[in-house]
Amino acid sequence: MTPAERRRAQVEDAFRVRFARVLDAPAAPDVVRCAEHLNATLDAYRYPVEKRTAMAVRLAERWPLLDLAEGDASLYDVAHAEHHADAVGEDYRFGWPSNISLDDVTATIDRGRTKEARAIADAMRNLPRWAARRWSGTGIATDGGLRLVSWSVVEAIEKRQEQGISSDDPAINGSVIVAEEDSPFDPRLAALVAWAAKVVEEDQRRALAFPVPARRAAHRAIDMLARSKAMCADERGPLVEHVREGGVRLIWDGTTSGPRYGFADLDMPMSMALGIKNELGAEGLRDYLILHRMAAAQGRTGSFRWTWEAHRHATRHATRVRASNTTDDEARDAVVRRIWKLARAQLHVEVEEGGRRAWQVVGKDMLVFVEGGVEKGGHIEGLILRLNPALYDGARKNVGRPYFTLLPEAVLDLPASALCLATLLVFRWRNRRDEGGVVELDEAALLRLMDETTLTASRHRTSATEKLHATLDQVATAMGNGFAWEPVEGGKYRITPPRFWVDAVVYRAAPVLPPMTRDAPSTGRQLVAWRETHGLTQARAALVLGVSVRTVSSAERAASAKLPRSFASVHWEAVRALART
């Protein structure tokens, strides 16, 4: 199935779900025609393909059907049933979207960039500050194949929204705007399109998710080992003739002590996350995720600056420090020790036969490579870090074939069990992307992801189930809109990913990544002020920011110009501590 075919199928499936919700035994309404009409309308607004599918799936839930129902009795039945349910108070929400103003509609129509779109947008701007709400069904032909279309006018949108009054109120007077018959720029449709664009963006912005690479394997290493054609103990013969056992393993300080995770059972990033959790505990896994959050905020190149200040602000670390009676210095030193532990860990792909193990290191670095740092009073305050390029490749900015999963920032605040479960679930969802990310796992598997193996014994079954349900509820709060879990047949749980994740990973809408510091300088003049505030010379500022002295000097001379691209990956929040040393 091509990407275009997959996108069409996803929109058609959304219509099928909508129809099945209303009719007990739907007579197969023409979902293809509905999807084609919706997709053609979206095409007219020139939204990026990556965002269009996420919008289309949302719109399929609310797209008006009566205009399409001619000749399709089952489609008419769906439309009639939905509007009857809406009339008696059920939440089908077919009125004007409550979060969309007339200006939003006009701006959306402007995206069309055609003669018709420009004419309609200009007419909308010339309306009084009331909202065109309802079609009156009459029109007058004009030159150019356009129509002057009469719309009902009601009270101002802002006032009606504040009062919570529905859009089906009696009309007041007519107003005139320009539109073609069956135009994709019908303001009713434009309002829905504006709504879909806004909710997709808002869900991404609310999640503030950061990418975690999720490639199934480092292909070169696995191909070499799995085929077993080039691995030799020496020049005299093969080490492994046929692969019978193999997997990935984290090697800590050169010691082969951790468990090996099989090729078939788990993908490599999930295996690595489990290995980190087993060796460093949930806090070690949290630290590793915070490093990815920092990398995302600093340009998604894999190289970034770490400071304790930025680390502790990435999660509610201060709260946990107070709860555990640990000082800030002790907490910082514990995090630094775990980072150094990660800096001495390698990921191996290995196979085994006859008691002999063949292995190859994934990537050129350890999990984390430390390139430099700043100390004061025997305590590390800042580090320059680089994530293993082979492992981070799928999440890198502008990579040819991105392959990552998304984790919302709120997960970093979760307690240990919920953090582990949420982190490992996003990898499971990624492996089921073509099925919408939905997974079904039994209770024992979920408890293992939570690292609650002691609760799997039969005598603890009740407490295990209660613990699992409470943890899933915590994960639901962090994941946000759309996340759902429910028991299903066979003692399993069906877990559905949140809408922001589906939009970004399944439909490939662009995620909204964690922001840079809000007060970061953006011009040469602001850079001078920032440097002087921190008492830095140009040379010291260049060292702290990771650019050349000439770059700082030329940027400051162009006082009103935007900072050059060299500053794009600077994480200003993270360099504050470095600047003060």
Helices and strands as residue ranges (DSSP letters): H 3-22, H 31-44, H 49-60, G 66-68, H 73-87, H 102-110, H 115-125, E 131-141, G 143-145, E 147-154, H 157-163, E 173-179, H 187-207, E 209-213, H 219-227, E 232-234, E 237-238, E 245-252, E 261-262, H 268-297, E 303-307, H 308-313, H 317-323, H 328-342, E 345-353, E 356-361, E 368-376, E 379-387, H 389-392, G 393-395, E 404-408, G 409-413, H 416-431, G 433-435, E 439-442, H 443-450, G 453-456, G 458-460, H 461-479, E 484-488, G 489-491, E 492-496, H 499-501, I 502-506, H 524-533, H 538-545, H 549-557, G 565-567, H 572-580
